[in-house]
Amino acid sequence: MEAKKIATAGSLESSDALVTISPAAGPGVEYKIDSIVMKQYGRRIKSVTEEVVSASGLSGAMVRVQDRGALECTLRARLETAIGRAAST
């Protein structure tokens, strides 16, 4: 599945995450992750992000996560929604 357009899901409200997916020049996936809890949960946020993207089969994309303390289930939902929107025509 390839990213065909820019898509977002979520918000920058407290306890949420804003996920933005945009097409990239190459076939790989690039990640940019910012979080207010990066010191405590940065590795887990990155791991969950990579897991969801990998499971979706997304390629040729830039994935940006701006986390504001979202629970893992919220982050997964935001990622899945943004991926679906970016891959649809």
C-alpha positions in Angstrom: 0.0 0.0 0.0 1.4 3.4 -1.0 0.7 6.8 0.5 -1.1 8.7 -2.3 -1.9 11.9 -0.5 -1.4 13.8 2.8 -3.7 12.6 5.5 -4.1 13.4 9.2 -5.9 11.9 12.2 -6.2 13.1 15.8 -5.5 16.5 17.4 -2.9 18.3 19.5 -5.2 18.3 22.6 -3.9 16.8 25.8 -4.0 13.0 25.9 -4.2 12.7 22.1 -1.8 12.5 19.2 -1.8 14.1 15.7 -0.6 11.7 13.1 0.3 13.0 9.6 1.1 10.7 6.7 2.5 12.2 3.5 3.9 10.7 0.3 7.7 10.3 0.2 10.1 10.2 -2.8 11.5 6.8 -2.1 9.9 3.4 -1.4 10.7 3.3 2.3 9.0 4.8 5.3 10.5 7.7 7.3 9.5 8.5 10.9 9.4 11.8 12.8 8.2 11.4 16.4 7.7 14.2 18.9 6.2 13.6 22.3 5.9 15.4 25.6 6.6 12.1 27.3 9.6 11.1 25.1 11.9 10.4 28.0 9.5 8.0 29.7 7.7 6.4 26.7 9.7 7.3 23.6 10.8 3.8 22.8 7.3 2.4 23.1 5.8 5.1 21.0 8.3 4.4 18.2 7.8 0.7 18.5 4.0 0.9 18.3 4.3 3.3 15.3 6.6 1.0 13.4 4.5 -2.0 14.3 1.2 -0.5 13.0 2.9 0.9 9.8 4.6 -2.4 9.1 1.3 -4.4 9.6 -0.5 -2.1 7.2 2.1 -2.6 4.5 2.5 1.1 4.0 5.4 2.2 1.8 6.7 5.4 0.2 5.6 7.6 3.1 6.7 10.0 5.8 5.0 9.3 9.1 4.9 12.2 11.6 3.6 11.6 15.2 3.0 14.6 17.5 2.1 12.9 20.8 0.5 14.8 23.7 0.4 11.9 26.2 -2.0 9.6 24.2 -2.7 6.1 25.4 -1.4 3.3 23.2 -4.9 2.4 22.0 -5.4 6.0 20.9 -2.1 6.1 19.1 -2.9 2.9 17.3 -6.3 4.2 16.2 -4.8 7.5 15.0 -2.2 5.7 13.0 -4.6 3.2 11.4 -7.0 6.1 10.5 -4.3 8.2 8.9 -2.9 5.3 7.0 -6.3 4.4 5.6 -6.9 8.0 4.6 -3.5 8.4 2.9 -3.8 5.3 0.9 -7.3 5.9 -0.3 -8.1 7.7 -3.6 
